[in-house]
Amino acid sequence: MKLLGWLIDRQNRKVYIYHPNREIEILENPEAVTGNPELPGFILRMGKIW
C-alpha cells in the first residue's frame, strides 16, 4: 500500500509532503505539487489556493 499526505499552509505558502518511512519534504511557495509516484499524472496547481 502506498500512502501520501499533504499539509497545505496557505498563510506561509508551504506544502508539507508526508510519505511513510521518509523525512517530511517541505516545499516553499511551489507553483504546483505532483502526486508522483502514488498518484501518477496528478498535478495540483497552487495559484488558486494561494
N, C-alpha and C positions, 0 to 999 in steps of 0.2 A: 504494500500500500504506500502510495506517495502522498505526502502531506505538504501543504503550503499555507502560510498565514501572512497577511499584510496588516500592518497598523499604519494608517494614514493620518499624519499630524498636519492638518491644514494650516494651523496658525504658524508653525515653524517651517512649513513646506518640506517635510521629511517623510520618507516612507521606510518603515522598518520591515524587513522581509525575514520570516522565520521558516527554517527547514529543520527537520529532526537531525540531531547529532552534528549540527554545524553552528558556527558563530552567527549571530544576528548580522545581517547585511543592512547598512543604513545608506539610503540614497538621499542626497540633498538637492531639492528643487529639480527633480527629474521632469523631463518633458513627457515621458511615457514609462510605464512599468510593464514588463512582459511576464507571462506566466510560465515561461520555459523552465525546466523541461516538463513540469507537471501539467500545464495547460498549453500544449503546443499551438502556436498561432494566435494566442490571446494577447491583446495589447490594450492596456488601459491608458488612454490619453489623459494627462493630468491637467491640461489647460482649463477644462470646465470645472474641475474640482478646486483648483486654487482660486 
